[in-house]
Amino acid sequence: MAGASYGRVAGWVVSAAVLAACVLALRGRASAVEAGGGLPGALPFAVAVGVNALANGVVVAAWRGILAAAGAPLSPRAAAWVWSVSQLTRYMLGAAQVAGRAVAGRRYGLPAWAGGVTAVVEIGWSGAITAGLALATAPWWLGGAADLGWLPAAAAAPAAILAVGLARPDVLVDAVGRVLKRLGRRGAGGVRLGRGAAAGITGLYLLNSALRVGAFLVLFDAVGGSVARDGLRAAGALAVGQLIGWLAVFAPGGLGPREGATALAVAPAIGAGPALLLVAATRLAELLAEALFALMARVRHACVPNPGH
């Protein structure tokens, strides 16, 4: 009984800390938007929030596909709740969603290793697609961001890994299995991921990227940018910022480095002031979308008995 009570108290403390970190992040982005002159339009901002929330659902579907390949299936409702609540922890500590997913998933029978490892796989998979986007658009954004000239070389490796994974997913699965076996995890050899499943999961991550780029372009247009003329630069700038944010593991949620890199790459098209407003509004929209998605997942989770099954 005492152990259970301590566990509940610890859970409340962690939840309060995550909530406080999210509130601080929201306040910081809201202040940046206000300093930049306010939202670039209520309708474009609402569209950006809605599209990012939809993208979160796509990522959850992709994560469930990875879990299934790892032999640790999870119901849609439980997966949405575990993913959303763990995702918010990264605003408390960089990359905390990995441990958060391992802990949150235990309640629904998800082995800790499966929650943590699949979170890392998710980051790597979606990161590889983002790297590919940054490489493909480099001719448009690189000329105005000389300080980021090293990034295409850094993006080449994850993009190449993605290509190998699509052509020979068994090679990557075997590598993951060997790592898990070294960690003493039984069942690692049971991981199965064929080309069809790998292509399907990749398609979901591509859709996620397309939705987020679309939301970014809506705000880009709202701050005065020309999608017809500079859309590729803007899309590349978003990808560059996301990559920098993932590399800056010391920064909770990539806050700061990600916005700085995106603003640097997109500023030649719209100017420094609009660029700063754009990145602040984009992050605010993403934060609100994550909070909205978590709230919806919680409501669905609470309304369904035995949501883990």
Buried (B, 14 or more C-beta within 10 A) or exposed (E): EEEEEEEEEEEEEBEEEBBEBBEBBBEBBBEBBEEBEEBBBEEBBBBBBBBBBBBBBBBBBBBBBBBBBBBBBBBBBBBBBBBBBBBBBBBBBBBBBBBBBBBBBBEBEBBBBBBBBBBBBBBBBBBBBBBBBBBBBBEBBBEBBEEBEEBBEBBBEBBEBBEEBBEEBBEBBBEBBEEBEEEEBEBBBEBEBEEEBBEEBBEBBBBBBBBBBBBBBBBBBBBBBEEEEBBBBBBBBBBBBBBBBBBBEEBBBBBBBBBBBBBBBBBBBBBEBBBBBBBBBBBBBBBBBBBBBBEBBBEBBEEEEEBBE
